[in-house]
Amino acid sequence: MEILITSLGMQSIIDISDRTDEKVVIRGVEYNRNYPLYCVRWYEPANHRKNKDRGNTWIKKNNSIYFKIKSIEEFEYSDEVYCVECKNEDEPYFTLPCGLITHNCRLRNSLNDLDLSDEEHNHTTHQFSMGTASVSTGSKSVMTINLNRVIQNAVRRYWKDNYDEELPEGQALIDGDFDDAMYEYIKEDIIEITERVHKYQTAFNAIIKDFYNANMLDVYSAGYIDMKRQYLTVGVNGLTDAAEFCGFEINDNEGYRKFVNNILETINISNKRDKTKECMFNTEFVPGENLSNKNYKWDKRDGYYVSPKHIMYSSYFYNPEDTSVSPIEKFKLHGRHYVQYLDGGSALHMNLNEHLSKAQYRQLLRVAAKEGCNYFTFNVKNTHCNDCGYNSIHTLDTCPKCGSKNLDYLTRVIGYMIRVSSMPDARQIEEGERYYADGKDLKDKE
């Protein structure tokens, strides 16, 4: 009911009146009520006091009602606050603070950049919102840049221009060979490819507008989402292999952090510079379910350096097979020092081979808050028995119900759970090489 009301652009409040064991008479027969009563109230513009309060207390924009905050007061509160809620352990899902169950979305957007300011009513928003929130935004196009190839082309051009030397194919730079002057070459090439992507996406946006003008896009025509509020997303792939080519260690260190921020800030600046009334751009670490392996194979075939430690590019700021990167460090690598210019978001999948204790989970939540990791999920492989159909939220090697070892597992490639057996062949190999940390490892490295 709450989801239905929200989908209609209204806000709801659900109150529970516990009348268990209350006497009730139905057609002359007395019963004991054995259930609570639920009262659903919602705000609808047509019934809101003849709209006489409009402008003073509330406005309707973009198919949603926004209420003006009456006051904000500071008060003492010593306990911890969490914005997560998982009541059902058997079904993994994403839940908003209001209790709405949602799909996965990594989008992170500055509402201040969405031109939501309403000077007449002084309703200006400055906070960040996930794409699953009531603001109708998202991506209408994603085009991905292979950073490994672009960065290696720039570095090779630098060596040719400055040392008249061709770098050998398929090899990384020797430690210490990366010069800060290379950043200017890298920035130049990244700006060029980003602006080219923006041109492709602007053309794509024109096609979407043609469909809209031909009344072929009902979701826009009905007002559920505003085309101008949706992003054209620049996806990035191959960052860790590019960093490894340049001689950086893929962990939390000053050199790698500087490298990441130089790359992402360059794209971020181009996104803001090329923004128009019709087109907004952002950047996202794409999962690249199939593309990550294709980019890896194409680059290897064409003589570029690719890491021998895996067979596809990572969609994280670390390599998922690396056993030396602890869970704590992964939160740092997806924290504020690395994602500050990644305006389209990234998702940290904290791979664990077993569920942690409550105290350990609380500690990791503290780490996430401290490091500014704004989007993550704990990922423990679920077990499915192919013989009897038994499912478990734990990672097992034998079915506890029938004793079979004919098992399949469900894990995340992106946000949703998927059977390993249904993944593409290359992704199944990658999944088998992932490092799933355990509680002991967490305690040792905490």
C-alpha positions in Angstrom: 0.0 0.0 0.0 2.8 2.4 0.9 4.6 1.7 -2.4 1.4 2.1 -4.4 0.7 5.5 -2.8 4.3 6.6 -3.4 4.1 5.6 -7.0 1.1 7.9 -7.4 3.2 10.9 -6.2 1.8 11.1 -2.7 3.2 10.7 0.8 1.7 8.3 3.3 1.6 7.6 7.0 0.7 4.2 8.4 -0.5 4.0 12.0 -1.0 0.7 13.9 -3.8 0.4 16.5 -3.3 -2.7 18.5 -6.8 -3.9 19.5 -5.9 -7.5 20.2 -8.5 -9.3 22.4 -10.9 -6.4 22.0 -14.5 -7.5 22.0 -16.3 -7.0 18.7 -19.9 -7.9 17.7 -20.7 -9.0 14.2 -24.3 -9.7 13.3 -25.1 -10.4 16.9 -22.2 -12.7 17.6 -19.4 -11.6 19.9 -15.8 -12.3 18.9 -12.3 -11.5 20.3 -10.4 -9.4 17.8 -7.0 -11.2 17.2 -5.3 -8.7 15.0 -4.2 -5.1 15.0 -5.8 -2.4 12.9 -3.9 -0.4 10.4 -4.8 3.2 9.4 -3.4 4.5 6.2 -3.4 8.3 5.7 -2.0 10.1 2.6 -1.6 13.6 1.4 -3.2 14.6 -1.8 -3.1 18.1 -3.3 -6.8 18.2 -4.2 -7.9 17.5 -0.7 -5.3 19.6 1.2 -7.5 22.3 2.7 -8.4 23.6 -0.7 -4.7 24.3 -1.4 -4.9 27.5 0.8 -1.6 26.5 2.5 0.3 26.1 -0.7 3.4 28.1 -0.8 3.6 28.4 2.9 3.9 24.8 4.0 4.1 22.6 0.9 4.5 22.5 -2.9 4.0 19.8 -5.5 6.9 19.3 -8.0 7.8 16.5 -10.3 4.8 14.3 -9.2 5.8 14.5 -5.5 4.7 16.7 -2.6 7.5 18.5 -0.7 6.8 19.9 2.8 8.7 22.8 4.1 10.7 22.1 7.2 9.3 24.1 10.2 12.5 24.0 12.2 15.7 22.2 12.7 16.9 21.8 16.3 20.1 20.3 17.8 19.7 17.8 20.6 21.7 15.4 22.6 21.8 11.8 21.3 24.4 9.3 22.3 23.3 6.1 20.5 24.1 5.1 17.0 21.9 5.9 14.0 21.5 3.6 11.0 19.7 4.1 7.7 19.3 0.3 6.9 16.5 -2.1 7.7 16.5 -5.8 6.9 13.6 -7.7 8.6 13.6 -10.8 6.4 16.9 -12.8 6.5 15.8 -15.1 3.7 15.3 -12.5 1.0 18.0 -10.0 0.3 16.7 -6.6 -0.8 17.4 -2.9 -0.5 15.3 -0.9 1.9 15.0 2.9 2.2 14.9 4.6 5.6 11.2 5.0 5.2 10.8 1.2 4.8 10.2 1.1 1.1 11.7 -2.0 -0.5 13.6 -1.0 -3.7 15.8 -2.3 -6.5 19.5 -1.8 -6.6 20.8 1.6 -7.7 24.3 3.1 -7.3 23.3 6.6 -8.5 24.4 9.4 -6.2 23.4 12.9 -7.2 23.7 16.4 -5.8 20.2 17.8 -5.7 21.8 21.3 -5.8 23.0 20.4 -9.3 19.5 19.3 -10.4 18.2 22.9 -10.5 15.5 22.1 -8.0 15.7 25.6 -6.4 12.3 27.3 -6.2 13.1 30.9 -5.3 9.4 31.8 -5.1 8.8 29.4 -2.3 12.3 29.2 -1.0 12.5 25.4 -1.4 16.2 24.8 -2.1 17.7 21.4 -1.5 21.4 20.9 -0.9 21.7 17.3 0.3 22.8 14.2 -1.6 20.2 11.5 -2.5 20.4 8.0 -3.8 18.7 7.3 -7.1 16.1 5.1 -5.3 14.7 8.1 -3.3 11.6 10.1 -4.2 13.4 12.4 -6.5 12.7 11.2 -10.0 16.2 11.0 -11.4 18.4 8.2 -12.8 20.4 7.5 -16.0 18.8 7.4 -19.5 22.1 6.4 -21.1 25.4 4.8 -20.1 28.4 4.9 -22.4 31.6 3.4 -21.0 35.2 4.5 -21.4 38.0 1.9 -21.2 40.4 3.8 -19.0 43.2 1.3 -19.3 43.5 1.8 -23.0 43.1 5.6 -22.9 45.6 6.0 -20.1 48.2 3.7 -21.8 47.8 5.5 -25.1 48.5 8.8 -23.3 51.6 7.5 -21.4 53.0 6.0 -24.6 52.5 9.3 -26.4 54.3 11.0 -23.5 57.3 8.7 -23.8 57.4 9.1 -27.6 57.3 12.9 -27.4 59.8 13.3 -24.5 62.2 10.4 -25.0 61.6 9.4 -28.6 61.1 5.9 -27.3 58.4 3.3 -27.9 57.2 1.4 -24.8 57.3 -2.4 -25.2 53.9 -4.0 -25.8 52.2 -5.8 -22.9 54.5 -4.5 -20.2 53.9 -2.2 -17.3 56.1 0.8 -16.4 59.1 0.2 -14.2 58.6 1.5 -10.6 59.6 5.1 -10.5 59.1 5.8 -14.2 55.7 7.5 -13.7 56.3 11.2 -13.9 53.8 13.9 -12.8 54.1 15.4 -16.2 52.3 12.3 -17.5 49.2 13.5 -15.9 48.9 16.4 -18.4 49.0 13.9 -21.2 46.5 11.7 -19.5 44.2 14.6 -18.7 44.3 15.7 -22.3 43.3 12.3 -23.7 40.6 11.8 -21.0 39.1 15.2 -21.8 39.0 14.4 -25.5 37.4 11.0 -25.1 34.9 12.3 -22.4 33.8 15.2 -24.7 33.4 12.7 -27.5 31.2 10.5 -25.3 29.2 13.7 -24.4 28.5 14.3 -28.1 27.3 10.7 -28.6 25.1 11.0 -25.6 23.7 14.4 -26.7 22.7 12.8 -30.0 21.1 9.9 -28.1 19.2 12.4 -26.0 17.8 14.0 -29.2 16.5 10.6 -30.3 14.8 10.1 -26.9 13.2 13.5 -27.3 11.9 12.5 -30.8 10.3 9.4 -29.2 8.8 11.6 -26.5 7.4 14.1 -29.0 5.9 11.1 -30.9 4.0 10.1 -27.7 6.0 6.8 -27.5 7.4 7.3 -23.9 4.4 7.1 -21.6 6.5 7.1 -18.4 7.6 10.7 -19.3 4.3 11.8 -20.7 2.5 10.7 -17.5 4.8 12.8 -15.4 6.4 9.9 -13.4 9.9 11.1 -14.4 11.3 14.3 -16.0 13.6 13.7 -18.9 15.6 16.8 -18.0 16.3 15.4 -14.5 17.9 12.2 -15.8 21.6 11.9 -16.3 23.6 10.8 -19.3 26.2 8.6 -17.6 29.9 8.3 -18.5 30.8 4.8 -17.4 34.4 4.0 -16.5 36.2 0.6 -16.7 39.7 -0.7 -16.3 41.0 1.8 -13.7 42.9 -0.7 -11.5 44.8 -2.2 -14.5 45.7 1.3 -15.7 47.0 2.1 -12.3 49.0 -1.1 -12.2 50.4 -0.3 -15.6 51.6 3.0 -14.2 53.4 1.3 -11.3 50.9 1.9 -8.5 50.0 -0.6 -5.9 46.2 -1.2 -5.8 45.6 -0.5 -2.2 45.1 2.5 0.1 48.2 4.6 -0.5 48.9 8.2 -1.3 50.2 7.6 -4.9 47.2 5.5 -5.9 44.8 8.0 -4.3 46.3 10.8 -6.2 46.1 8.8 -9.5 42.4 8.0 -8.9 41.4 11.6 -8.1 43.3 13.0 -11.0 41.4 10.7 -13.4 38.0 11.1 -11.9 38.3 14.9 -11.3 39.2 15.4 -15.0 36.0 13.6 -16.1 33.9 15.4 -13.4 35.1 18.8 -14.6 34.1 17.9 -18.2 30.7 16.7 -17.0 30.0 20.0 -15.4 31.4 22.1 -18.2 29.3 20.4 -20.9 26.1 20.5 -18.9 23.1 22.1 -20.6 19.4 22.7 -19.9 18.7 19.5 -21.8 21.7 17.3 -20.8 23.3 16.5 -17.5 26.3 14.2 -17.2 27.8 12.1 -14.4 30.3 9.3 -13.9 29.8 5.8 -12.6 32.0 2.8 -12.0 30.0 0.4 -14.2 29.8 -3.3 -13.2 30.5 -4.3 -16.9 29.0 -7.8 -16.5 30.3 -8.8 -19.9 32.1 -5.7 -21.0 34.8 -6.0 -18.4 36.0 -9.3 -19.9 35.7 -8.0 -23.5 37.8 -4.9 -22.8 40.4 -7.1 -21.1 40.6 -9.5 -24.1 40.6 -6.7 -26.6 43.4 -4.8 -24.8 45.5 -8.0 -24.4 45.1 -8.8 -28.1 46.1 -5.3 -29.1 49.4 -5.3 -27.1 48.3 -3.3 -24.0 49.3 -4.3 -20.5 46.6 -6.2 -18.6 47.1 -7.7 -15.2 47.9 -11.4 -15.2 46.1 -11.8 -11.9 42.6 -11.8 -13.4 40.7 -12.2 -16.7 38.5 -9.1 -16.5 38.6 -5.5 -15.3 37.4 -4.7 -11.8 34.4 -2.5 -11.1 35.8 -1.6 -7.7 38.8 0.5 -6.5 40.5 -2.8 -5.7 40.9 -6.1 -7.3 38.3 -8.6 -5.9 40.8 -11.5 -6.0 43.4 -9.7 -3.9 43.7 -11.4 -0.5 46.0 -8.6 0.9 43.2 -6.0 0.9 41.3 -6.3 4.1 37.6 -5.5 4.6 38.6 -2.3 6.5 40.8 -1.2 3.7 38.0 -1.8 1.1 35.8 0.7 3.0 38.7 3.2 2.8 39.1 2.5 -1.0 35.4 3.3 -1.5 35.4 6.2 1.0 35.4 9.9 0.6 39.1 10.1 -0.4 38.4 8.1 -3.5 34.7 8.7 -4.5 34.7 12.5 -4.1 34.7 13.1 -7.8 32.6 10.0 -8.7 29.3 11.8 -9.0 27.4 8.8 -10.5 28.4 6.4 -7.7 30.1 3.1 -7.2 29.1 0.0 -5.1 31.3 -1.8 -2.7 30.5 -5.5 -2.4 32.0 -6.7 0.8 32.5 -10.3 0.0 32.3 -12.5 3.1 32.4 -16.3 3.3 30.3 -16.4 6.4 27.9 -14.0 8.3 29.7 -12.0 11.0 28.6 -11.4 14.5 26.4 -8.5 15.4 29.4 -6.8 17.0 31.5 -7.2 13.8 28.8 -5.9 11.6 28.4 -2.9 13.9 32.1 -2.3 13.7 32.1 -2.3 9.9 29.2 0.1 9.9 31.2 2.4 12.1 34.1 2.1 9.7 31.9 2.8 6.7 30.6 6.0 8.4 34.0 7.1 9.4 35.5 6.6 6.0 32.6 8.1 4.1 31.7 4.9 2.2 28.2 5.9 1.1 27.1 2.7 -0.8 27.9 -0.9 0.1 26.5 -4.3 0.7 27.6 -7.4 2.6 27.8 -10.2 0.2 27.7 -13.8 1.5 27.1 -16.5 -1.1 23.7 -18.1 -0.7 23.4 -21.9 -1.3 20.8 -23.6 -3.5 20.5 -27.4 -3.7 19.8 -28.6 -7.2 18.4 -31.9 -6.0 15.8 -31.0 -3.3 15.5 -27.2 -3.9 16.7 -26.3 -0.3 18.0 -22.7 0.0 20.3 -21.3 2.6 21.6 -17.8 3.3 24.9 -19.4 4.3 27.7 -20.7 2.0 27.6 -24.5 2.4 29.4 -27.5 0.7 26.7 -30.1 1.6 22.9 -29.7 1.6 21.7 -30.0 5.2 18.3 -31.4 4.1 19.2 -34.2 1.7 23.0 -34.5 1.9 23.6 -33.7 -1.8 26.7 -31.9 -3.0 25.0 -30.9 -6.2 24.8 -27.3 -5.2 24.6 -23.9 -6.9 25.4 -20.5 -5.3 23.8 -17.1 -5.6 26.0 -14.0 -5.3 26.2 -10.5 -6.6 27.8 -9.3 -9.8 26.0 -6.0 -9.4 23.3 -5.3 -6.8 21.0 -8.2 -7.3 21.7 -11.8 -6.5 22.2 -14.2 -9.4 23.1 -17.9 -9.7 26.7 -18.5 -10.5 25.7 -21.2 -13.0 23.7 -18.6 -15.0 26.7 -16.2 -15.3 28.7 -15.9 -18.5 31.7 -18.3 -18.5 34.3 -15.6 -17.9 32.3 -14.2 -15.0 32.0 -17.7 -13.4 35.8 -17.9 -13.5 36.1 -14.4 -12.0 33.6 -15.3 -9.2 35.6 -18.4 -8.4 38.8 -16.3 -7.9 37.1 -13.7 -5.6 38.4 -13.3 -2.1 35.7 -13.9 0.5 36.9 -12.7 3.8 36.0 -14.5 7.1 35.5 -13.2 10.6 39.0 -14.3 11.7 40.6 -12.3 8.9 38.5 -9.3 10.0 39.7 -9.6 13.6 43.3 -10.1 12.6 43.4 -7.0 10.4 41.0 -4.8 12.3 
